[in-house]
């Protein structure tokens, strides 16, 4: 039942829920106040009745103490009982239970009888000359007061219902008025063309904060769309070249079969296919980085990963040597695969432009771990040191290898873990790339 109720509640509109909550709280509060008011009226009514009854019973008790017989004291509103509740004044039995008699003996008042014949009983003890204790019970008719209390209770309940209904209606109208600007803002946001923003309300309130947050969201949307369009165009352009080369070579080989050139043609096709494979692998890695589909961070030994990558690079093709300096152990908070990908791309980029040596340093620095890669190549011009991390950017289009995705992938992976990557100039004029990862 509770699950069905929660499902029903969740399906209601915000205005309905606010109205029901405000109206329900108002109704419960007013009913409690009504009960309190009726209780106060009851206490006041009985208190006034008890004053009169006690005065009458006190006078009669004084007479008994002075030796007046109980029968002479008894009247329709005064009865004389023993401590067990039995009349000793010669009158009929009283309609009181033993428990009610005990209450009277203890000095408490008692209300008894049906609603149309309600009576208030109050007793005053008296010790007669014979030494026994008698209870002088004064009886008062409170039917009129009971009717008044019943009418007051009904009026209180009716008033609580009416007032709570008024409060609920006010809540409904007030919520509608409060939510109307939000609805207008929603409609305006849905109709905004790219590049446009919502007007920000002048008041420093929740609506202003909502408008500013929606504008930031729209800015991120426009930026993502622009990046996607640029990425799609660049990817199509980069993919066209190897595909066109493979197709052209295949068409020439089919149109002019020459066994002497078959091996050269196949080798060229294989090279273009390998280039196409690398390009697609880089595009997929970038897509995963943009989507944020990365494993939970865990400690990765950057020194071990860097030395392994340097060993693979140094023996790959006899190119520039790779020197690694790691004075202390250093672990970063990331995924092992992405750390290897970052280090491999940095080394591949450095070896592509280095003349003789690539220097790599792994340096712990407080809450960060620095990975510095330097080469002795031509370096990166100052105006291009931020642009090199964009996708499909190659400062030297004539350089062999690479599609301009390596450094873009490095930046995406490192920044996705809360790190930074910057390009600078090495001491000998070559390129210097520095990555900062959060320490594990």
Order of alpha helices (4+ residues) and beta strands (2+ residues): alpha-alpha-alpha-beta-alpha-beta-beta-beta-alpha-alpha-alpha-beta-alpha-beta-beta-alpha-beta-beta-alpha-beta-beta
